[in-house]
Amino acid sequence: MKAKLAWQPRGTVYGALLNLRREFEQWAPQMHEAPYKAPPSAPVLYVKTANTFAADGAAIPVPGPVRVGATLGLIAGAAGEPTHAVLLDDLCLPHESYFRPPIRYRNRDGFLVCAPQSTPLAQLTLQTLQIAVRINGALVQSVDLATLVRPALDLWAEVSAFMTLQPGDVLMLGSDCLPDGKPLLAAAGEHIELSAPGLAPLAHALVEEHA
């Protein structure tokens, strides 16, 4: 599949862990174990580095099954406030680490696939937005932003309280697991599509990684 010329992040991309209620509740028992012994009281963030950025239509090499991470990214405008949003597929290799999510699983080359264009926030209803995920044409997941632990603009405000988001920075709202608590997995040879009302859709393929 040939990659298209398209929107790409101009700043740092941050992701939020445990920001969907179902995923948060799944991990809740482990949150009381050492070393933290309590649920997080502030957003839990990670960074997707520039090597992960991939365009809509890309074929992403993977060494095995990957977790599909359909999410919405809020984009900072000139004043550092969110002005636009974009669909993103935040890919990650499956892992069991809650306390120390391994970067080598999350920040592999091409592991953040970006929709071809962003949409002004004024044209979206974030509170009820749902992201449809299809693999090989079959609907396999619906990510419901009504189930965010921290709603989109609340998350932005909490993060902005301790660090300044620069123009072009992106804050991803988080990705969800399936109703049974398992991650949505895909493998080489499969085709993934993300869509949501008012947003440019996103499609990409997974191909086998050769050593």
C-alpha positions in Angstrom: 0.0 0.0 0.0 1.5 3.4 -1.0 1.5 6.1 1.7 -0.3 9.3 0.9 1.0 12.9 1.5 -0.9 13.9 4.6 -1.1 15.6 7.9 1.7 14.8 10.3 2.3 16.1 13.9 4.4 19.3 14.1 5.2 19.0 17.8 5.4 16.4 20.6 2.8 13.8 20.8 1.6 12.8 24.2 -0.6 9.8 25.1 -2.8 9.2 28.1 -2.9 5.8 29.7 -5.9 4.5 31.7 -8.3 7.2 30.4 -11.1 4.9 29.3 -13.3 3.6 32.1 -13.2 0.0 31.0 -9.4 -0.2 30.8 -9.1 1.8 34.1 -11.4 -0.7 35.9 -9.5 -3.6 34.5 -6.3 -2.4 36.0 -7.8 -1.1 39.2 -6.9 -4.1 41.4 -3.2 -3.8 40.5 -3.2 -0.1 41.3 -3.2 -0.9 45.0 0.0 -3.0 44.7 3.6 -1.7 45.3 5.2 0.6 44.4 2.3 3.1 44.2 -0.4 1.4 46.3 -3.2 3.7 45.0 -4.8 4.7 41.8 -3.1 7.6 39.9 -4.4 11.0 41.0 -3.1 12.8 37.9 -3.0 11.9 34.1 -0.6 9.1 33.3 1.3 10.2 30.1 3.7 8.8 27.7 5.4 10.2 24.5 5.3 9.0 21.0 8.6 9.9 19.3 8.9 11.2 15.8 10.1 7.9 14.4 6.6 6.5 15.1 4.8 8.9 12.8 3.3 7.2 9.8 0.9 8.5 7.1 -2.6 7.4 6.3 -2.3 4.5 3.8 1.1 3.3 5.2 2.1 -0.4 5.5 3.5 -0.8 9.0 6.1 -3.6 9.5 5.3 -5.6 12.7 7.2 -8.5 14.3 4.0 -10.2 15.5 0.5 -9.3 16.8 0.0 -5.6 17.7 -2.5 -3.9 19.9 -4.7 -1.5 17.8 -5.1 1.8 19.6 -7.8 3.8 18.0 -7.8 7.3 19.6 -8.5 11.0 19.0 -5.6 13.5 19.2 -6.3 17.1 20.3 -3.9 19.5 18.5 -2.6 22.7 20.1 -3.1 25.9 18.1 -1.0 29.1 18.1 -2.1 30.0 21.6 -1.4 26.6 23.0 -5.1 25.8 23.3 -6.7 22.8 21.5 -8.1 23.9 18.2 -8.3 20.8 16.0 -8.6 17.0 16.4 -7.4 14.1 14.3 -7.8 10.3 14.3 -4.7 8.3 15.2 -3.9 4.6 15.5 -1.5 4.3 18.5 0.0 0.8 17.9 1.8 -1.1 20.6 3.2 -4.6 21.0 1.2 -6.5 23.6 2.7 -6.4 27.1 1.7 -7.0 30.7 3.6 -4.1 32.4 1.3 -1.6 34.1 3.9 0.2 36.1 6.6 0.5 33.5 5.2 0.4 30.0 8.2 -0.5 27.8 9.1 2.1 25.2 10.5 -0.5 22.9 7.0 -1.9 22.5 5.2 1.4 22.0 7.7 3.5 20.1 8.7 1.3 17.2 9.0 2.9 13.7 5.6 3.7 12.2 3.6 2.9 15.4 1.6 6.1 15.3 -0.5 6.2 12.1 -2.1 9.6 11.4 -5.3 10.5 9.5 -4.7 12.6 6.4 -6.1 15.8 7.8 -7.4 17.4 11.1 -10.8 18.9 11.9 -11.6 22.1 13.8 -12.9 21.2 17.2 -15.9 23.6 16.7 -17.2 21.1 14.1 -17.1 18.1 16.5 -19.2 16.9 19.5 -16.5 15.3 21.5 -18.7 14.2 24.4 -20.6 11.7 22.2 -18.1 10.9 19.6 -17.5 7.2 18.7 -14.6 5.8 16.8 -15.4 2.8 14.6 -12.6 0.3 14.1 -12.7 -2.2 11.2 -10.3 -4.9 10.4 -10.5 -6.4 6.9 -13.8 -4.6 6.5 -15.5 -6.0 9.6 -16.5 -3.7 12.5 -14.6 -5.0 15.6 -14.7 -2.1 18.1 -16.4 1.1 18.9 -14.4 3.5 21.1 -16.9 5.7 22.9 -15.5 9.0 24.2 -18.5 9.3 26.6 -16.6 6.7 28.7 -13.5 8.8 29.1 -12.3 8.9 32.7 -11.2 12.5 32.1 -13.3 14.1 29.3 -11.2 15.6 26.5 -11.0 19.2 27.5 -10.7 18.3 31.2 -7.7 16.1 30.4 -6.2 19.0 28.4 -6.7 21.4 31.3 -5.2 19.0 33.9 -2.1 18.4 31.7 -1.8 22.1 31.0 -1.8 22.8 34.7 1.7 21.3 35.1 3.2 21.7 31.6 2.8 24.1 28.6 1.6 22.4 25.5 3.2 24.1 22.5 1.6 24.9 19.1 1.5 21.7 17.1 1.7 19.4 20.1 -0.8 16.6 20.2 -2.6 15.1 23.3 -4.1 11.7 22.7 -7.2 10.9 24.8 -6.4 7.2 25.3 -7.4 3.9 23.7 -9.8 1.2 25.0 -9.8 -2.6 25.4 -12.6 -4.9 24.2 -15.7 -5.6 26.3 -14.0 -8.8 27.6 -11.0 -6.8 28.8 -8.7 -8.1 26.2 -6.8 -5.8 23.8 -7.8 -5.5 20.2 -5.1 -7.3 18.3 -4.2 -7.4 14.6 -1.4 -9.0 12.6 0.6 -8.8 9.4 -1.6 -9.1 6.4 -4.6 -7.3 7.9 -6.0 -4.0 6.9 -7.2 -1.5 9.6 -9.7 1.4 9.2 -10.7 4.0 11.7 -13.6 6.4 11.2 -15.8 8.8 13.2 -18.4 11.4 12.3 -16.9 14.7 11.1 -13.3 13.4 11.0 -11.1 12.3 8.1 -11.0 8.5 8.2 -7.7 6.6 8.6 -6.6 3.4 6.9 -3.4 1.4 7.0 -2.1 -2.1 6.6 0.2 -4.3 8.7 3.0 -6.2 7.0 5.5 -8.8 8.3 8.7 -7.3 9.6 11.9 -8.8 8.2 15.0 -9.0 10.3 
